[in-house]
């Protein structure tokens, strides 16, 4: 007698519609989510302002150091790079 081939069942036959897992945004209320987004924007703006302030402060300090350099230090730093008249 010939053995019957067993049919392999695929997952597609038994697929149960799966719900998407609830995300944190879904679980939070709309007003809380809006507050969080506003807080994030504020933090990004603060970080950008701090970075700009840091860059401006560094440029100011560099100018102050150069301003207080002696002639010898300036000559050593720039040498013959200056324009000639």
C-alpha positions in Angstrom: 0.0 0.0 0.0 1.2 3.4 -0.8 1.5 5.9 1.9 -0.4 9.1 1.5 1.7 12.3 1.5 1.0 14.5 4.4 0.0 18.0 3.5 2.1 20.5 5.2 0.0 23.2 6.7 1.2 26.7 6.2 0.9 29.6 8.5 -1.3 31.3 6.0 -4.1 28.8 6.6 -4.1 29.6 10.3 -3.4 33.3 10.2 -5.3 35.1 12.8 -5.6 38.8 12.1 -3.0 40.3 14.4 -3.5 43.8 15.8 -0.7 46.2 15.7 0.9 46.5 19.1 -0.1 49.7 20.9 2.6 52.4 20.8 3.3 54.8 23.5 1.9 57.6 21.4 -1.4 55.7 21.1 -1.5 55.1 24.9 -0.8 58.8 25.8 -3.5 61.3 25.4 -3.4 63.9 22.6 -2.7 66.8 25.0 0.2 65.0 26.7 1.7 64.1 23.4 1.4 67.8 22.3 3.1 68.9 25.5 5.9 66.5 24.9 6.4 67.7 21.3 6.4 71.3 22.5 9.0 70.5 25.2 11.2 68.8 22.6 11.1 71.8 20.4 12.0 74.0 23.3 15.0 71.8 24.2 16.2 71.8 20.6 15.9 75.6 20.4 17.8 75.9 23.7 20.6 73.6 22.5 20.9 75.6 19.3 21.1 78.9 21.2 23.8 77.4 23.5 25.8 76.2 20.5 25.7 79.6 18.9 26.6 81.3 22.1 29.6 78.9 22.5 30.8 79.7 19.0 30.5 83.4 19.5 32.3 83.2 22.9 35.2 81.2 21.3 35.5 83.8 18.5 35.6 86.7 21.0 38.2 84.9 23.2 40.4 84.3 20.1 40.2 88.0 19.2 41.0 89.0 22.7 44.1 86.7 22.8 45.3 88.1 19.5 44.7 91.6 20.7 46.8 91.1 23.7 49.7 89.4 21.9 53.0 91.1 21.7 54.6 92.1 18.4 57.0 89.2 18.6 54.2 86.7 19.1 52.2 88.1 16.2 55.3 88.0 14.0 56.0 84.3 15.0 52.4 83.4 14.3 51.8 85.1 11.0 55.4 85.6 9.7 55.5 86.8 6.2 51.9 86.0 5.4 50.9 89.6 5.5 50.5 91.7 2.4 53.4 93.8 1.3 52.9 97.4 0.4 
